[in-house]
Protein backbone atom coordinates (compact mmCIF):
# COMPACT_ATOMS: atom_id res chain seq x y z
CA UNK A 1 0.00 0.00 0.00
CA UNK A 2 2.86 2.33 0.83
CA UNK A 3 4.48 1.72 -2.59
CA UNK A 4 1.21 2.49 -4.38
CA UNK A 5 0.93 5.79 -2.50
CA UNK A 6 4.50 6.73 -3.41
CA UNK A 7 3.84 5.79 -7.03
CA UNK A 8 0.73 7.99 -7.16
CA UNK A 9 2.63 10.88 -5.59
CA UNK A 10 5.39 10.47 -8.19
CA UNK A 11 2.87 10.53 -11.06
CA UNK A 12 1.17 13.65 -9.67
CA UNK A 13 4.53 15.43 -9.30
CA UNK A 14 5.47 14.58 -12.89
CA UNK A 15 2.16 15.83 -14.26
CA UNK A 16 2.57 19.19 -12.52
CA UNK A 17 5.78 19.98 -14.41
CA UNK A 18 4.83 18.42 -17.77
CA UNK A 19 4.48 20.52 -20.90
CA UNK A 20 2.41 19.90 -23.98
CA UNK A 21 4.31 18.09 -26.71
CA UNK A 22 4.90 20.07 -29.88
CA UNK A 23 5.86 18.35 -33.13
CA UNK A 24 6.69 20.52 -36.12
CA UNK A 25 7.04 19.40 -39.72
CA UNK A 26 9.23 20.51 -42.60
CA UNK A 27 9.45 19.85 -46.32
CA UNK A 28 12.88 19.54 -47.91
CA UNK A 29 13.56 20.34 -51.57
CA UNK A 30 16.85 20.89 -53.34
CA UNK A 31 19.38 19.71 -55.88
CA UNK A 32 22.79 18.13 -55.68
CA UNK A 33 25.75 17.32 -57.90
CA UNK A 34 27.32 13.93 -57.43
CA UNK A 35 29.97 11.81 -59.04
CA UNK A 36 29.71 8.03 -58.85
CA UNK A 37 33.07 6.26 -58.68
CA UNK A 38 33.61 3.34 -61.02
CA UNK A 39 31.19 4.27 -63.82
CA UNK A 40 33.98 5.69 -66.06
CA UNK A 41 32.15 9.02 -66.44
CA UNK A 42 34.05 11.79 -64.76
CA UNK A 43 32.83 15.18 -63.60
CA UNK A 44 29.73 16.72 -62.15
CA UNK A 45 27.52 17.07 -65.24
CA UNK A 46 24.05 16.12 -63.93
CA UNK A 47 21.82 17.79 -61.36
CA UNK A 48 20.10 15.36 -58.99
CA UNK A 49 16.86 15.82 -57.10
CA UNK A 50 16.92 16.02 -53.29
CA UNK A 51 13.47 15.79 -51.60
CA UNK A 52 12.16 14.69 -48.23
CA UNK A 53 10.15 15.34 -45.10
CA UNK A 54 11.17 16.03 -41.51
CA UNK A 55 9.56 15.91 -38.06
CA UNK A 56 11.04 18.32 -35.49
CA UNK A 57 10.54 18.13 -31.70
CA UNK A 58 11.78 21.28 -29.93
CA UNK A 59 13.45 20.69 -26.55
CA UNK A 60 14.01 24.33 -25.57
CA UNK A 61 14.77 27.62 -27.33
CA UNK A 62 18.15 26.48 -28.66
CA UNK A 63 17.83 22.68 -29.04
CA UNK A 64 15.60 20.35 -31.03
CA UNK A 65 15.53 16.76 -32.25
CA UNK A 66 14.60 15.90 -35.82
CA UNK A 67 13.86 12.77 -37.84
CA UNK A 68 14.22 13.02 -41.62
CA UNK A 69 13.43 10.86 -44.62
CA UNK A 70 15.33 11.94 -47.73
CA UNK A 71 15.53 10.86 -51.36
CA UNK A 72 18.77 11.79 -53.09
CA UNK A 73 19.13 11.17 -56.83
CA UNK A 74 22.68 10.39 -57.88
CA UNK A 75 24.28 9.58 -61.19
CA UNK A 76 26.04 11.03 -64.14
CA UNK A 77 25.26 11.99 -67.69
CA UNK A 78 27.05 10.86 -70.84
CA UNK A 79 26.21 12.38 -74.17
CA UNK A 80 26.61 10.55 -77.49
CA UNK A 81 30.07 9.00 -77.48
CA UNK A 82 30.45 8.19 -81.16
CA UNK A 83 29.14 9.66 -84.38
CA UNK A 84 26.07 7.81 -85.72
CA UNK A 85 26.88 5.20 -88.38
CA UNK A 86 26.53 6.24 -92.00
CA UNK A 87 24.13 4.37 -94.23
CA UNK A 88 25.74 2.84 -97.08
N, CA, C and O atoms as a GROMACS GRO file, in nm:
protein
  352
    1UNK      N    1   0.083  -0.120   0.000
    1UNK     CA    2   0.000   0.000   0.000
    1UNK      C    3   0.087   0.125   0.000
    1UNK      O    4   0.055   0.225  -0.065
    2UNK      N    5   0.197   0.118   0.075
    2UNK     CA    6   0.286   0.233   0.083
    2UNK      C    7   0.352   0.262  -0.053
    2UNK      O    8   0.371   0.378  -0.089
    3UNK      N    9   0.386   0.154  -0.128
    3UNK     CA   10   0.448   0.172  -0.259
    3UNK      C   11   0.349   0.233  -0.358
    3UNK      O   12   0.387   0.316  -0.441
    4UNK      N   13   0.223   0.193  -0.348
    4UNK     CA   14   0.121   0.249  -0.438
    4UNK      C   15   0.103   0.398  -0.411
    4UNK      O   16   0.085   0.476  -0.505
    5UNK      N   17   0.106   0.437  -0.285
    5UNK     CA   18   0.093   0.579  -0.250
    5UNK      C   19   0.211   0.660  -0.300
    5UNK      O   20   0.193   0.772  -0.350
    6UNK      N   21   0.332   0.604  -0.289
    6UNK     CA   22   0.450   0.673  -0.341
    6UNK      C   23   0.447   0.683  -0.494
    6UNK      O   24   0.489   0.783  -0.552
    7UNK      N   25   0.396   0.578  -0.557
    7UNK     CA   26   0.384   0.579  -0.703
    7UNK      C   27   0.286   0.686  -0.749
    7UNK      O   28   0.312   0.757  -0.846
    8UNK      N   29   0.172   0.697  -0.682
    8UNK     CA   30   0.073   0.799  -0.716
    8UNK      C   31   0.128   0.940  -0.694
    8UNK      O   32   0.104   1.029  -0.775
    9UNK      N   33   0.202   0.959  -0.586
    9UNK     CA   34   0.263   1.088  -0.559
    9UNK      C   35   0.364   1.124  -0.668
    9UNK      O   36   0.371   1.239  -0.711
   10UNK      N   37   0.441   1.025  -0.713
   10UNK     CA   38   0.539   1.047  -0.819
   10UNK      C   39   0.470   1.087  -0.949
   10UNK      O   40   0.516   1.178  -1.018
   11UNK      N   41   0.361   1.020  -0.984
   11UNK     CA   42   0.287   1.053  -1.106
   11UNK      C   43   0.228   1.193  -1.098
   11UNK      O   44   0.231   1.267  -1.196
   12UNK      N   45   0.174   1.230  -0.984
   12UNK     CA   46   0.117   1.365  -0.967
   12UNK      C   47   0.226   1.471  -0.980
   12UNK      O   48   0.205   1.574  -1.043
   13UNK      N   49   0.343   1.446  -0.922
   13UNK     CA   50   0.453   1.543  -0.930
   13UNK      C   51   0.502   1.559  -1.074
   13UNK      O   52   0.536   1.670  -1.116
   14UNK      N   53   0.505   1.449  -1.149
   14UNK     CA   54   0.547   1.458  -1.289
   14UNK      C   55   0.445   1.535  -1.372
   14UNK      O   56   0.484   1.613  -1.459
   15UNK      N   57   0.319   1.516  -1.346
   15UNK     CA   58   0.216   1.583  -1.426
   15UNK      C   59   0.212   1.733  -1.398
   15UNK      O   60   0.167   1.809  -1.483
   16UNK      N   61   0.257   1.776  -1.282
   16UNK     CA   62   0.257   1.920  -1.252
   16UNK      C   63   0.361   1.994  -1.334
   16UNK      O   64   0.341   2.111  -1.366
   17UNK      N   65   0.472   1.930  -1.368
   17UNK     CA   66   0.578   1.998  -1.441
   17UNK      C   67   0.583   1.959  -1.588
   17UNK      O   68   0.678   1.995  -1.657
   18UNK      N   69   0.483   1.886  -1.637
   18UNK     CA   70   0.483   1.842  -1.777
   18UNK      C   71   0.435   1.954  -1.868
   18UNK      O   72   0.353   2.037  -1.829
   19UNK      N   73   0.488   1.956  -1.988
   19UNK     CA   74   0.448   2.052  -2.090
   19UNK      C   75   0.382   1.977  -2.204
   19UNK      O   76   0.401   1.857  -2.220
   20UNK      N   77   0.304   2.050  -2.282
   20UNK     CA   78   0.241   1.990  -2.398
   20UNK      C   79   0.347   1.960  -2.503
   20UNK      O   80   0.440   2.038  -2.522
   21UNK      N   81   0.334   1.848  -2.570
   21UNK     CA   82   0.431   1.809  -2.671
   21UNK      C   83   0.401   1.881  -2.801
   21UNK      O   84   0.286   1.885  -2.846
   22UNK      N   85   0.504   1.936  -2.861
   22UNK     CA   86   0.491   2.007  -2.988
   22UNK      C   87   0.575   1.933  -3.091
   22UNK      O   88   0.694   1.910  -3.069
   23UNK      N   89   0.513   1.897  -3.203
   23UNK     CA   90   0.586   1.835  -3.313
   23UNK      C   91   0.565   1.921  -3.436
   23UNK      O   92   0.452   1.944  -3.479
   24UNK      N   93   0.674   1.969  -3.492
   24UNK     CA   94   0.669   2.052  -3.612
   24UNK      C   95   0.710   1.969  -3.733
   24UNK      O   96   0.780   1.868  -3.718
   25UNK      N   97   0.669   2.009  -3.848
   25UNK     CA   98   0.704   1.940  -3.972
   25UNK      C   99   0.776   2.032  -4.068
   25UNK      O  100   0.764   2.154  -4.059
   26UNK      N  101   0.852   1.973  -4.159
   26UNK     CA  102   0.923   2.051  -4.260
   26UNK      C  103   0.930   1.972  -4.390
   26UNK      O  104   0.937   1.849  -4.389
   27UNK      N  105   0.926   2.044  -4.499
   27UNK     CA  106   0.946   1.984  -4.632
   27UNK      C  107   1.084   2.024  -4.681
   27UNK      O  108   1.127   2.138  -4.662
   28UNK      N  109   1.152   1.931  -4.745
   28UNK     CA  110   1.288   1.954  -4.791
   28UNK      C  111   1.291   1.939  -4.943
   28UNK      O  112   1.242   1.840  -4.997
   29UNK      N  113   1.347   2.037  -5.012
   29UNK     CA  114   1.356   2.034  -5.157
   29UNK      C  115   1.487   2.097  -5.199
   29UNK      O  116   1.523   2.205  -5.150
   30UNK      N  117   1.559   2.034  -5.288
   30UNK     CA  118   1.685   2.089  -5.334
   30UNK      C  119   1.744   2.007  -5.447
   30UNK      O  120   1.682   1.913  -5.497
   31UNK      N  121   1.865   2.043  -5.485
   31UNK     CA  122   1.938   1.971  -5.588
   31UNK      C  123   2.077   1.940  -5.537
   31UNK      O  124   2.125   2.000  -5.440
   32UNK      N  125   2.142   1.845  -5.602
   32UNK     CA  126   2.279   1.813  -5.568
   32UNK      C  127   2.356   1.775  -5.694
   32UNK      O  128   2.296   1.743  -5.797
   33UNK      N  129   2.486   1.780  -5.685
   33UNK     CA  130   2.575   1.732  -5.790
   33UNK      C  131   2.655   1.618  -5.730
   33UNK      O  132   2.715   1.633  -5.623
   34UNK      N  133   2.657   1.506  -5.797
   34UNK     CA  134   2.732   1.393  -5.743
   34UNK      C  135   2.810   1.325  -5.854
   34UNK      O  136   2.776   1.333  -5.972
   35UNK      N  137   2.915   1.260  -5.813
   35UNK     CA  138   2.997   1.181  -5.904
   35UNK      C  139   3.005   1.040  -5.847
   35UNK      O  140   3.042   1.022  -5.732
   36UNK      N  141   2.970   0.941  -5.928
   36UNK     CA  142   2.971   0.803  -5.885
   36UNK      C  143   3.103   0.741  -5.928
   36UNK      O  144   3.136   0.742  -6.047
   37UNK      N  145   3.179   0.689  -5.835
   37UNK     CA  146   3.307   0.626  -5.868
   37UNK      C  147   3.284   0.492  -5.935
   37UNK      O  148   3.195   0.416  -5.896
   38UNK      N  149   3.365   0.464  -6.037
   38UNK     CA  150   3.361   0.334  -6.102
   38UNK      C  151   3.274   0.327  -6.226
   38UNK      O  152   3.270   0.222  -6.290
   39UNK      N  153   3.204   0.434  -6.263
   39UNK     CA  154   3.119   0.427  -6.382
   39UNK      C  155   3.189   0.484  -6.506
   39UNK      O  156   3.126   0.495  -6.612
   40UNK      N  157   3.315   0.521  -6.496
   40UNK     CA  158   3.398   0.569  -6.606
   40UNK      C  159   3.345   0.698  -6.670
   40UNK      O  160   3.382   0.731  -6.783
   41UNK      N  161   3.260   0.769  -6.600
   41UNK     CA  162   3.215   0.902  -6.644
   41UNK      C  163   3.261   0.998  -6.537
   41UNK      O  164   3.220   0.988  -6.421
   42UNK      N  165   3.344   1.091  -6.575
   42UNK     CA  166   3.405   1.179  -6.476
   42UNK      C  167   3.344   1.318  -6.482
   42UNK      O  168   3.309   1.366  -6.589
   43UNK      N  169   3.333   1.382  -6.367
   43UNK     CA  170   3.283   1.518  -6.360
   43UNK      C  171   3.142   1.525  -6.305
   43UNK      O  172   3.072   1.424  -6.293
   44UNK      N  173   3.104   1.645  -6.272
   44UNK     CA  174   2.972   1.672  -6.215
   44UNK      C  175   2.888   1.737  -6.324
   44UNK      O  176   2.880   1.860  -6.333
   45UNK      N  177   2.824   1.655  -6.407
   45UNK     CA  178   2.752   1.707  -6.524
   45UNK      C  179   2.602   1.686  -6.516
   45UNK      O  180   2.532   1.715  -6.613
   46UNK      N  181   2.549   1.638  -6.404
   46UNK     CA  182   2.405   1.612  -6.393
   46UNK      C  183   2.355   1.659  -6.258
   46UNK      O  184   2.411   1.624  -6.154
   47UNK      N  185   2.248   1.738  -6.260
   47UNK     CA  186   2.182   1.779  -6.136
   47UNK      C  187   2.094   1.664  -6.088
   47UNK      O  188   2.026   1.600  -6.168
   48UNK      N  189   2.095   1.639  -5.958
   48UNK     CA  190   2.010   1.536  -5.899
   48UNK      C  191   1.907   1.600  -5.809
   48UNK      O  192   1.928   1.708  -5.754
   49UNK      N  193   1.795   1.533  -5.793
   49UNK     CA  194   1.686   1.582  -5.710
   49UNK      C  195   1.709   1.540  -5.565
   49UNK      O  196   1.755   1.429  -5.539
   50UNK      N  197   1.677   1.627  -5.473
   50UNK     CA  198   1.692   1.602  -5.329
   50UNK      C  199   1.560   1.643  -5.263
   50UNK      O  200   1.534   1.763  -5.248
   51UNK      N  201   1.476   1.547  -5.222
   51UNK     CA  202   1.347   1.579  -5.160
   51UNK      C  203   1.327   1.495  -5.035
   51UNK      O  204   1.387   1.389  -5.020
   52UNK      N  205   1.243   1.544  -4.945
   52UNK     CA  206   1.216   1.469  -4.823
   52UNK      C  207   1.122   1.541  -4.729
   52UNK      O  208   1.071   1.649  -4.760
   53UNK      N  209   1.100   1.479  -4.615
   53UNK     CA  210   1.015   1.534  -4.510
   53UNK      C  211   1.085   1.516  -4.376
   53UNK      O  212   1.167   1.426  -4.358
   54UNK      N  213   1.051   1.605  -4.281
   54UNK     CA  214   1.116   1.603  -4.151
   54UNK      C  215   1.014   1.630  -4.041
   54UNK      O  216   0.921   1.708  -4.059
   55UNK      N  217   1.034   1.564  -3.927
   55UNK     CA  218   0.956   1.590  -3.806
   55UNK      C  219   1.051   1.647  -3.702
   55UNK      O  220   1.157   1.589  -3.677
   56UNK      N  221   1.016   1.760  -3.641
   56UNK     CA  222   1.104   1.832  -3.549
   56UNK      C  223   1.034   1.842  -3.413
   56UNK      O  224   0.920   1.885  -3.404
   57UNK      N  225   1.105   1.801  -3.308
   57UNK     CA  226   1.054   1.813  -3.170
   57UNK      C  227   1.144   1.911  -3.096
   57UNK      O  228   1.259   1.877  -3.065
   58UNK      N  229   1.096   2.032  -3.067
   58UNK     CA  230   1.178   2.128  -2.993
   58UNK      C  231   1.195   2.086  -2.847
   58UNK      O  232   1.099   2.044  -2.783
   59UNK      N  233   1.318   2.099  -2.795
   59UNK     CA  234   1.345   2.069  -2.655
   59UNK      C  235   1.340   2.197  -2.572
   59UNK      O  236   1.274   2.201  -2.468
   60UNK      N  237   1.409   2.300  -2.618
   60UNK     CA  238   1.401   2.433  -2.557
   60UNK      C  239   1.426   2.535  -2.667
   60UNK      O  240   1.413   2.502  -2.785
   61UNK      N  241   1.461   2.657  -2.633
   61UNK     CA  242   1.477   2.762  -2.733
   61UNK      C  243   1.593   2.736  -2.828
   61UNK      O  244   1.589   2.781  -2.943
   62UNK      N  245   1.696   2.666  -2.784
   62UNK     CA  246   1.815   2.648  -2.866
   62UNK      C  247   1.836   2.506  -2.916
   62UNK      O  248   1.923   2.485  -3.000
   63UNK      N  249   1.761   2.407  -2.869
   63UNK     CA  250   1.783   2.268  -2.904
   63UNK      C  251   1.655   2.204  -2.957
   63UNK      O  252   1.544   2.236  -2.912
   64UNK      N  253   1.672   2.114  -3.053
   64UNK     CA  254   1.560   2.035  -3.103
   64UNK      C  255   1.613   1.902  -3.156
   64UNK      O  256   1.732   1.887  -3.182
   65UNK      N  257   1.522   1.807  -3.171
   65UNK     CA  258   1.553   1.676  -3.225
   65UNK      C  259   1.472   1.659  -3.353
   65UNK      O  260   1.354   1.694  -3.356
   66UNK      N  261   1.535   1.606  -3.458
   66UNK     CA  262   1.461   1.590  -3.582
   66UNK      C  263   1.482   1.450  -3.639
   66UNK      O  264   1.585   1.386  -3.616
   67UNK      N  265   1.382   1.404  -3.714
   67UNK     CA  266   1.386   1.277  -3.784
   67UNK      C  267   1.352   1.307  -3.929
   67UNK      O  268   1.247   1.365  -3.958
   68UNK      N  269   1.440   1.268  -4.021
   68UNK     CA  270   1.422   1.302  -4.162
   68UNK      C  271   1.418   1.177  -4.248
   68UNK      O  272   1.483   1.076  -4.218
   69UNK      N  273   1.342   1.186  -4.356
   69UNK     CA  274   1.343   1.086  -4.462
   69UNK      C  275   1.375   1.159  -4.590
   69UNK      O  276   1.301   1.249  -4.630
   70UNK      N  277   1.486   1.122  -4.655
   70UNK     CA  278   1.533   1.194  -4.773
   70UNK      C  279   1.549   1.100  -4.892
   70UNK      O  280   1.584   0.983  -4.877
   71UNK      N  281   1.524   1.154  -5.010
   71UNK     CA  282   1.553   1.086  -5.136
   71UNK      C  283   1.658   1.170  -5.207
   71UNK      O  284   1.637   1.289  -5.230
   72UNK      N  285   1.769   1.109  -5.242
   72UNK     CA  286   1.877   1.179  -5.309
   72UNK      C  287   1.908   1.107  -5.439
   72UNK      O  288   1.950   0.991  -5.439
   73UNK      N  289   1.888   1.176  -5.552
   73UNK     CA  290   1.913   1.117  -5.683
   73UNK      C  291   2.059   1.139  -5.719
   73UNK      O  292   2.109   1.251  -5.717
   74UNK      N  293   2.127   1.031  -5.752
   74UNK     CA  294   2.268   1.039  -5.788
   74UNK      C  295   2.288   0.977  -5.925
   74UNK      O  296   2.207   0.897  -5.971
   75UNK      N  297   2.397   1.015  -5.989
   75UNK     CA  298   2.428   0.958  -6.119
   75UNK      C  299   2.510   1.054  -6.200
   75UNK      O  300   2.557   1.157  -6.152
   76UNK      N  301   2.526   1.019  -6.324
   76UNK     CA  302   2.604   1.103  -6.414
   76UNK      C  303   2.540   1.099  -6.552
   76UNK      O  304   2.452   1.017  -6.578
   77UNK      N  305   2.585   1.186  -6.637
   77UNK     CA  306   2.526   1.199  -6.769
   77UNK      C  307   2.636   1.183  -6.873
   77UNK      O  308   2.743   1.244  -6.861
   78UNK      N  309   2.610   1.101  -6.974
   78UNK     CA  310   2.705   1.086  -7.084
   78UNK      C  311   2.630   1.114  -7.213
   78UNK      O  312   2.528   1.052  -7.242
   79UNK      N  313   2.680   1.207  -7.288
   79UNK     CA  314   2.621   1.238  -7.417
   79UNK      C  315   2.659   1.132  -7.519
   79UNK      O  316   2.720   1.031  -7.483
   80UNK      N  317   2.623   1.152  -7.646
   80UNK     CA  318   2.661   1.055  -7.749
   80UNK      C  319   2.814   1.044  -7.757
   80UNK      O  320   2.884   1.144  -7.767
   81UNK      N  321   2.862   0.921  -7.752
   81UNK     CA  322   3.007   0.900  -7.748
   81UNK      C  323   3.066   0.894  -7.888
   81UNK      O  324   3.177   0.942  -7.911
   82UNK      N  325   2.994   0.836  -7.981
   82UNK     CA  326   3.045   0.819  -8.116
   82UNK      C  327   2.949   0.883  -8.215
   82UNK      O  328   2.831   0.902  -8.186
   83UNK      N  329   3.000   0.915  -8.330
   83UNK     CA  330   2.914   0.966  -8.438
   83UNK      C  331   2.823   0.855  -8.485
   83UNK      O  332   2.864   0.739  -8.486
   84UNK      N  333   2.698   0.887  -8.525
   84UNK     CA  334   2.608   0.781  -8.572
   84UNK      C  335   2.662   0.717  -8.699
   84UNK      O  336   2.728   0.783  -8.779
   85UNK      N  337   2.636   0.587  -8.718
   85UNK     CA  338   2.688   0.520  -8.838
   85UNK      C  339   2.624   0.574  -8.964
   85UNK      O  340   2.508   0.614  -8.965
   86UNK      N  341   2.702   0.576  -9.070
   86UNK     CA  342   2.653   0.624  -9.200
   86UNK      C  343   2.588   0.509  -9.275
   86UNK      O  344   2.636   0.396  -9.272
   87UNK      N  345   2.479   0.541  -9.341
   87UNK     CA  346   2.413   0.437  -9.423
   87UNK      C  347   2.494   0.419  -9.552
   87UNK      O  348   2.533   0.515  -9.618
   88UNK      N  349   2.517   0.296  -9.583
   88UNK     CA  350   2.574   0.284  -9.708
   88UNK      C  351   2.672   0.198  -9.751
   88UNK      O  352   2.711   0.202  -9.868
   0.00000   0.00000   0.00000
